[in-house]
Amino acid sequence: MLNAFAVLLCLSATLAWFTSRFLRIPTTVGVTLSAAVAAMLIVAVDSVVGSFGLRAQAEALLLTLDFTTFVLNGILSILLFAGALSLDARLIVEQRASILTLASVGTLVSTGLIGAGAYVVFQLVGLPMPFVWALLFGALISPTDPVAVLDLLKRAKVPARLEALVAGESLFNDGVGVVLYLVVGSVAGAALGEHAADPTLAGAVLLFVREAIGGLAFGAALGWLGYQACRSIDGHAVETLITLAIVVGGYLCADALGVSGPLAMVVAGLAISYWRERAFDEATRHHVEGFWETLDQILNILLFAFIGFDVLLAPTTGPQLAASAALIGVALAARLVSVWLPMRVLLRDAGHGRYTVRLLTWGGLRGGIAISLALGLPMSPYRSTLVTATYAVVLFSIAVQGLTVMPLVRKVAAASPH
């Protein structure tokens, strides 16, 4: 695994350099597209000169790293904590009603709409599957990835309040989406992780409450513990180590307790952000925030490179491709409704600008979490179809939405009060 990771690291560094040197697009988007092109070349060369075995070597590399473990049990905790730490937690608290409503109600609506749409699409192309498996696809594809759009928001100097709304909604819906995935998976009779199958509605509700509420509470406790530890000493190396221990050790503890690790990491990061002025002096805060910002950027480049290499090496069929193309539109429509409905019905007086719904819709990029959840599906007749559809939606999201969202971001920045 160490050798495989070294190869991925070198390839990611090369692609990141190429993107920064020659392409005037966000690094994460450029790395994904460059890796996808490289994967396509590997497939083409292997088909012409099969004696090299390049595709087999690439597939062996990806299997060695195990994308699901790499993301869900590896870098996800770090990415979510770092993303939360980089935000102004007071603005998150100020907009907590909007963020939590969008992350919870919006994700539930999106899961239901995508699940229903996927069920119909799969039937039409001759790939029938039980509704609960289609709903499982809705749960894993609904979470959005804040990384690429946050980079665009910062470049366009979008007001901090709007940036906090977009980033906060993405961070929390990641956690909610993972919980929904576990709940729907249990109803479907799939044993995911340590969660045994429980087909009853009461069991599903209990699992959701334990994961979601427990994760929020545990994250708050971790954040308070980190704050108390950091404010009692003065030393940037030790205080950085404390925050790292909270993330890595806290995620393991959350898993052992059966609560949502992603939600716990988001809340812990926001708690440290909220108390940062009292927890760190100015010099220490600069070191701690610099460490997490750099680590966040490096791991995101690795993650998006992994997506690019992984996405075109999966076997697929004609009906699966047809279904995937249709589901790209279904996912976008569901995202629009899941944002518009809470905004217009539940959050009418929240004071959001006229372009906010459009930004949250088109800027709601899918990424590594969706692919890792799809690859974590148990072996079944439906797994290959769902994995192919997930790859298609994610690649379209990064390649098309990621490259075309900037004009909308500029409109939002111009229309929003500073």
C-alpha positions as CSV (number, residue, x, y, z in Angstrom):
1,M,0.0,0.0,0.0
2,L,2.9,2.4,0.7
3,N,4.3,1.8,-2.8
4,A,0.8,2.4,-4.3
5,F,0.4,5.6,-2.3
6,A,3.8,6.8,-3.4
7,V,2.8,6.3,-7.0
8,L,-0.4,8.2,-6.5
9,L,1.4,11.0,-4.7
10,C,3.9,11.4,-7.6
11,L,1.2,11.4,-10.2
12,S,-0.9,13.9,-8.3
13,A,2.0,16.2,-7.9
14,T,2.7,16.0,-11.6
15,L,-0.9,16.7,-12.5
16,A,-1.2,19.5,-10.0
17,W,2.0,21.1,-11.5
18,F,0.6,20.7,-15.0
19,T,-2.7,22.3,-14.0
20,S,-1.1,25.2,-12.3
21,R,1.4,25.8,-15.1
22,F,-0.7,25.4,-18.2
23,L,-4.4,25.4,-17.3
24,R,-6.2,28.4,-15.9
25,I,-8.8,26.4,-14.0
26,P,-9.2,25.4,-10.4
27,T,-6.6,22.9,-9.4
28,T,-9.1,20.2,-8.2
29,V,-11.0,20.4,-11.4
30,G,-7.9,20.4,-13.5
31,V,-6.3,17.4,-11.7
32,T,-9.5,15.4,-12.1
33,L,-9.8,16.1,-15.8
34,S,-6.0,15.4,-16.4
35,A,-6.2,12.2,-14.5
36,A,-9.3,11.1,-16.5
37,V,-7.5,11.9,-19.7
38,A,-4.5,9.9,-18.5
39,A,-6.7,7.0,-17.6
40,M,-8.3,7.1,-21.1
41,L,-4.8,7.0,-22.7
42,I,-3.9,4.0,-20.5
43,V,-7.0,2.2,-21.8
44,A,-6.3,3.2,-25.4
45,V,-2.6,2.1,-25.3
46,D,-3.6,-1.1,-23.5
47,S,-6.1,-1.9,-26.2
48,V,-3.6,-1.3,-29.0
49,V,-0.5,-2.8,-27.3
50,G,-1.8,-5.2,-24.8
51,S,1.6,-6.7,-24.0
52,F,2.4,-3.7,-21.7
53,G,-0.5,-4.5,-19.4
54,L,-0.8,-0.8,-18.4
55,R,-4.5,-1.1,-17.5
56,A,-4.0,-4.1,-15.3
57,Q,-1.2,-2.3,-13.5
58,A,-3.4,0.8,-13.0
59,E,-6.3,-1.3,-11.7
60,A,-4.0,-3.1,-9.3
61,L,-2.8,0.2,-8.0
62,L,-6.3,1.5,-7.4
63,L,-7.4,-1.8,-5.8
64,T,-4.4,-1.7,-3.5
65,L,-5.3,1.8,-2.2
66,D,-9.0,0.9,-1.8
67,F,-10.9,4.2,-2.6
68,T,-13.6,3.6,0.0
69,T,-11.2,3.0,2.9
70,F,-9.0,5.8,1.6
71,V,-11.8,8.3,1.8
72,L,-14.4,7.2,4.4
73,N,-11.9,5.8,6.9
74,G,-8.9,7.9,5.9
75,I,-9.0,11.5,4.7
76,L,-12.7,12.3,5.1
77,S,-12.3,13.3,8.8
78,I,-9.4,15.6,8.0
79,L,-11.1,17.2,5.0
80,L,-14.3,17.9,7.0
81,F,-12.5,19.2,10.0
82,A,-10.2,21.4,7.9
83,G,-13.2,22.8,5.9
84,A,-15.1,23.7,9.1
85,L,-12.0,25.2,10.8
86,S,-11.5,27.5,7.8
87,L,-14.9,29.1,8.1
88,D,-16.1,31.9,10.4
89,A,-18.1,29.8,12.9
90,R,-20.0,32.9,14.1
91,L,-21.5,33.3,10.6
92,I,-22.4,29.6,10.6
93,V,-24.2,30.0,14.0
94,E,-25.9,33.1,12.7
95,Q,-27.3,31.1,9.7
96,R,-27.8,27.8,11.5
97,A,-31.4,27.6,10.6
98,S,-30.7,27.9,6.9
99,I,-27.7,25.6,6.9
100,L,-29.3,22.8,9.0
101,T,-32.6,23.1,7.1
102,L,-30.9,22.8,3.7
103,A,-28.6,20.0,4.9
104,S,-31.4,17.9,6.5
105,V,-34.6,18.7,4.7
106,G,-32.8,19.3,1.4
107,T,-30.8,16.1,1.5
108,L,-33.9,14.1,2.4
109,V,-35.9,15.6,-0.5
110,S,-33.0,15.1,-2.9
111,T,-32.6,11.4,-1.8
112,G,-36.3,10.8,-2.4
113,L,-36.4,12.5,-5.7
114,I,-33.3,10.9,-7.1
115,G,-34.3,7.5,-5.8
116,A,-37.7,7.8,-7.5
117,G,-36.2,9.1,-10.7
118,A,-33.5,6.4,-10.7
119,Y,-36.1,3.7,-10.2
120,V,-38.0,4.9,-13.3
121,V,-34.8,5.3,-15.4
122,F,-33.5,1.9,-14.6
123,Q,-36.8,0.3,-15.5
124,L,-36.9,2.2,-18.9
125,V,-33.4,1.0,-20.0
126,G,-34.0,-2.6,-19.0
127,L,-32.1,-2.6,-15.7
128,P,-34.9,-3.1,-13.2
129,M,-33.9,-3.0,-9.5
130,P,-35.9,-2.8,-6.2
131,F,-36.9,0.7,-5.2
132,V,-34.9,0.6,-2.0
133,W,-31.7,0.1,-4.1
134,A,-32.6,3.1,-6.3
135,L,-33.2,5.0,-3.0
136,L,-29.7,3.9,-1.9
137,F,-28.3,5.6,-5.0
138,G,-30.3,8.7,-4.1
139,A,-28.7,8.7,-0.6
140,L,-25.1,8.3,-1.8
141,I,-25.3,10.8,-4.7
142,S,-27.1,13.6,-2.8
143,P,-24.2,14.9,-0.7
144,T,-22.3,17.7,-2.4
145,D,-18.6,18.4,-2.3
146,P,-17.7,22.0,-1.1
147,V,-14.0,21.9,-2.2
148,A,-14.0,23.1,-5.8
149,V,-16.8,25.7,-5.4
150,L,-15.2,27.1,-2.3
151,D,-12.1,27.8,-4.3
152,L,-14.2,29.7,-6.8
153,L,-16.1,31.6,-4.1
154,K,-12.8,32.8,-2.6
155,R,-11.4,33.8,-6.0
156,A,-14.5,35.9,-6.8
157,K,-14.5,37.5,-3.3
158,V,-18.0,36.4,-2.5
159,P,-19.3,37.9,0.8
160,A,-18.3,35.9,3.8
161,R,-21.9,35.3,4.8
162,L,-22.8,33.7,1.5
163,E,-19.6,31.7,1.5
164,A,-20.4,30.4,5.0
165,L,-23.9,29.4,3.8
166,V,-22.6,27.4,0.8
167,A,-19.8,25.8,2.7
168,G,-21.8,25.1,5.8
169,E,-24.6,23.4,3.8
170,S,-22.1,21.2,1.9
171,L,-20.2,20.2,5.1
172,F,-23.4,19.2,7.0
173,N,-25.1,17.5,4.1
174,D,-22.0,15.3,3.7
175,G,-22.6,14.0,7.2
176,V,-26.4,13.7,6.7
177,G,-25.9,11.9,3.4
178,V,-23.6,9.3,5.0
179,V,-26.2,8.7,7.8
180,L,-29.0,8.3,5.2
181,Y,-26.8,5.9,3.3
182,L,-26.5,3.7,6.4
183,V,-30.2,4.0,7.2
184,V,-31.3,3.1,3.7
185,G,-28.7,0.4,3.5
186,S,-30.0,-1.2,6.7
187,V,-33.5,-1.1,5.3
188,A,-32.3,-2.7,2.1
189,G,-30.8,-5.5,4.2
190,A,-27.2,-4.6,3.4
191,A,-24.8,-4.9,6.3
192,L,-22.7,-1.7,5.9
193,G,-19.7,-1.4,8.3
194,E,-20.8,-2.4,11.7
195,H,-24.5,-1.6,11.2
196,A,-26.4,-4.8,10.9
197,A,-29.4,-5.0,8.7
198,D,-32.6,-3.9,10.3
199,P,-35.6,-3.8,7.9
200,T,-38.0,-2.2,10.4
201,L,-39.0,1.5,10.2
202,A,-38.4,1.9,14.0
203,G,-34.9,0.5,13.6
204,A,-34.2,2.8,10.7
205,V,-35.4,5.9,12.7
206,L,-33.4,4.8,15.8
207,L,-30.3,4.4,13.6
208,F,-30.7,7.9,12.1
209,V,-31.2,9.5,15.5
210,R,-28.2,7.8,17.0
211,E,-25.9,8.6,14.1
212,A,-27.0,12.2,13.6
213,I,-27.8,13.5,17.0
214,G,-25.0,11.4,18.6
215,G,-22.5,12.7,16.0
216,L,-23.5,16.3,16.7
217,A,-23.2,15.9,20.4
218,F,-19.9,14.0,20.3
219,G,-18.4,16.6,17.9
220,A,-19.3,19.4,20.3
221,A,-17.7,17.5,23.2
222,L,-14.5,17.0,21.1
223,G,-14.4,20.6,20.1
224,W,-14.8,21.7,23.8
225,L,-12.1,19.3,24.8
226,G,-9.7,20.6,22.2
227,Y,-10.4,24.2,23.1
228,Q,-9.7,23.5,26.8
229,A,-6.5,21.7,26.0
230,C,-5.2,24.4,23.6
231,R,-6.0,27.3,25.8
232,S,-4.1,25.8,28.7
233,I,-0.7,25.9,27.0
234,D,1.2,28.0,24.5
235,G,3.1,26.1,21.8
236,H,2.1,25.8,18.1
237,A,3.6,22.4,17.6
238,V,1.8,20.8,20.5
239,E,-1.5,22.6,19.8
240,T,-1.4,21.5,16.2
241,L,-0.8,18.0,17.4
242,I,-3.8,18.3,19.7
243,T,-6.1,19.3,16.9
244,L,-4.8,16.4,14.7
245,A,-5.3,13.9,17.6
246,I,-8.9,15.2,18.0
247,V,-9.6,14.5,14.3
248,V,-7.9,11.1,13.9
249,G,-8.7,9.7,17.4
250,G,-12.1,11.3,17.5
251,Y,-13.2,9.8,14.3
252,L,-12.1,6.3,15.5
253,C,-14.1,6.9,18.8
254,A,-17.2,8.0,16.9
255,D,-17.1,4.8,14.8
256,A,-16.7,2.7,18.0
257,L,-19.6,4.6,19.6
258,G,-21.8,4.1,16.6
259,V,-22.3,7.8,15.9
260,S,-21.7,9.8,12.8
261,G,-18.0,10.6,12.4
262,P,-18.4,13.1,9.6
263,L,-20.9,15.2,11.5
264,A,-18.7,15.0,14.6
265,M,-15.7,16.3,12.6
266,V,-17.8,19.2,11.2
267,V,-19.0,20.3,14.6
268,A,-15.6,19.8,16.2
269,G,-14.0,22.0,13.6
270,L,-16.6,24.7,14.0
271,A,-16.2,24.6,17.7
272,I,-12.5,25.2,17.5
273,S,-13.1,27.9,14.9
274,Y,-15.7,29.6,17.2
275,W,-13.2,29.7,20.1
276,R,-10.0,30.2,18.1
277,E,-9.2,33.6,19.5
278,R,-9.3,32.4,23.1
279,A,-7.7,29.0,22.3
280,F,-4.7,30.3,20.4
281,D,-2.5,33.5,20.5
282,E,-2.0,35.2,17.1
283,A,1.2,33.4,16.2
284,T,-0.1,30.0,17.2
285,R,-3.3,30.5,15.3
286,H,-1.3,31.4,12.2
287,H,0.7,28.1,12.5
288,V,-2.4,25.9,13.2
289,E,-4.6,27.4,10.5
290,G,-1.7,27.2,8.0
291,F,-1.1,23.6,8.8
292,W,-4.7,22.6,8.3
293,E,-5.1,24.7,5.1
294,T,-2.0,23.1,3.5
295,L,-3.0,19.6,4.6
296,D,-6.5,20.2,3.2
297,Q,-5.3,21.3,-0.2
298,I,-2.8,18.4,-0.5
299,L,-5.4,15.8,0.4
300,N,-8.0,17.3,-1.9
301,I,-5.5,17.1,-4.8
302,L,-4.9,13.5,-4.0
303,L,-8.6,12.8,-3.7
304,F,-9.5,14.4,-7.1
305,A,-6.6,12.7,-8.8
306,F,-7.9,9.4,-7.5
307,I,-11.3,10.2,-8.8
308,G,-10.0,11.0,-12.3
309,F,-7.9,7.8,-12.5
310,D,-10.6,5.6,-11.0
311,V,-13.6,6.8,-13.0
312,L,-12.7,5.5,-16.5
313,L,-11.2,2.2,-15.4
314,A,-14.6,0.8,-14.3
315,P,-16.3,-1.7,-16.7
316,T,-19.7,-0.7,-18.0
317,T,-22.4,-1.6,-20.5
318,G,-24.6,0.3,-23.0
319,P,-27.8,0.3,-20.9
320,Q,-25.8,1.5,-17.9
321,L,-24.3,4.4,-19.9
322,A,-27.8,5.3,-21.1
323,A,-29.2,5.3,-17.6
324,S,-26.2,7.3,-16.3
325,A,-26.7,10.0,-18.9
326,A,-30.4,10.3,-17.9
327,L,-29.5,10.3,-14.2
328,I,-27.2,13.3,-14.6
329,G,-30.3,15.4,-15.4
330,V,-32.3,13.7,-12.6
331,A,-29.6,14.6,-10.1
332,L,-29.5,18.2,-11.2
333,A,-33.3,18.6,-11.2
334,A,-33.5,17.0,-7.7
335,R,-30.8,19.3,-6.4
336,L,-32.7,22.3,-7.7
337,V,-36.0,21.2,-6.1
338,S,-34.2,20.2,-2.8
339,V,-32.7,23.7,-2.6
340,W,-35.6,25.8,-3.9
341,L,-38.3,24.1,-1.7
342,P,-36.6,24.8,1.7
343,M,-35.6,28.3,0.5
344,R,-39.0,29.3,-0.7
345,V,-41.2,27.5,1.9
346,L,-39.2,27.3,5.1
347,L,-36.6,30.0,4.8
348,R,-38.5,32.8,3.1
349,D,-37.5,35.4,5.7
350,A,-33.8,34.4,5.9
351,G,-32.7,37.3,3.6
352,H,-30.9,35.3,0.9
353,G,-30.1,36.9,-2.5
354,R,-31.8,36.1,-5.7
355,Y,-29.0,34.0,-7.1
356,T,-28.5,31.9,-4.0
357,V,-30.7,29.0,-5.2
358,R,-28.9,28.9,-8.6
359,L,-25.5,29.0,-7.0
360,L,-26.4,26.2,-4.5
361,T,-27.8,24.1,-7.4
362,W,-25.1,24.5,-10.1
363,G,-22.3,24.9,-7.5
364,G,-23.4,21.7,-5.7
365,L,-20.6,19.5,-7.0
366,R,-20.5,15.8,-6.3
367,G,-17.1,14.3,-5.4
368,G,-15.2,11.6,-3.5
369,I,-17.8,10.8,-0.9
370,A,-20.3,9.7,-3.5
371,I,-17.8,7.4,-5.2
372,S,-16.5,6.0,-2.0
373,L,-20.0,5.1,-0.8
374,A,-20.8,3.6,-4.2
375,L,-17.7,1.4,-4.1
376,G,-18.6,0.4,-0.6
377,L,-21.9,-1.2,-1.7
378,P,-22.0,-4.9,-1.1
379,M,-21.7,-7.3,-4.0
380,S,-25.1,-7.7,-5.7
381,P,-26.7,-7.7,-9.2
382,Y,-27.2,-3.9,-8.9
383,R,-23.8,-2.8,-7.7
384,S,-22.2,-2.3,-11.1
385,T,-25.1,-0.3,-12.3
386,L,-25.1,2.1,-9.3
387,V,-21.3,2.5,-9.4
388,T,-21.4,3.4,-13.1
389,A,-24.2,6.0,-12.6
390,T,-22.3,7.5,-9.7
391,Y,-19.1,7.9,-11.7
392,A,-21.1,9.6,-14.5
393,V,-22.8,12.1,-12.2
394,V,-19.5,12.9,-10.4
395,L,-17.5,13.3,-13.6
396,F,-20.2,15.6,-15.2
397,S,-20.4,17.6,-11.9
398,I,-16.6,18.2,-11.8
399,A,-16.0,18.6,-15.5
400,V,-19.0,20.6,-16.6
401,Q,-20.4,22.3,-13.5
402,G,-16.9,23.0,-12.1
403,L,-15.8,24.7,-15.3
404,T,-18.9,26.8,-15.9
405,V,-20.0,27.9,-12.5
406,M,-17.6,30.9,-12.4
407,P,-19.9,33.4,-14.3
408,L,-22.6,32.6,-11.8
409,V,-20.3,33.1,-8.9
410,R,-19.4,36.5,-10.3
411,K,-23.1,37.4,-10.6
412,V,-23.7,36.4,-7.0
413,A,-20.7,38.4,-5.8
414,A,-21.9,41.5,-7.7
415,A,-25.5,41.2,-6.4
416,S,-24.7,40.4,-2.8
417,P,-24.2,43.2,-0.3
418,H,-20.6,43.3,1.1
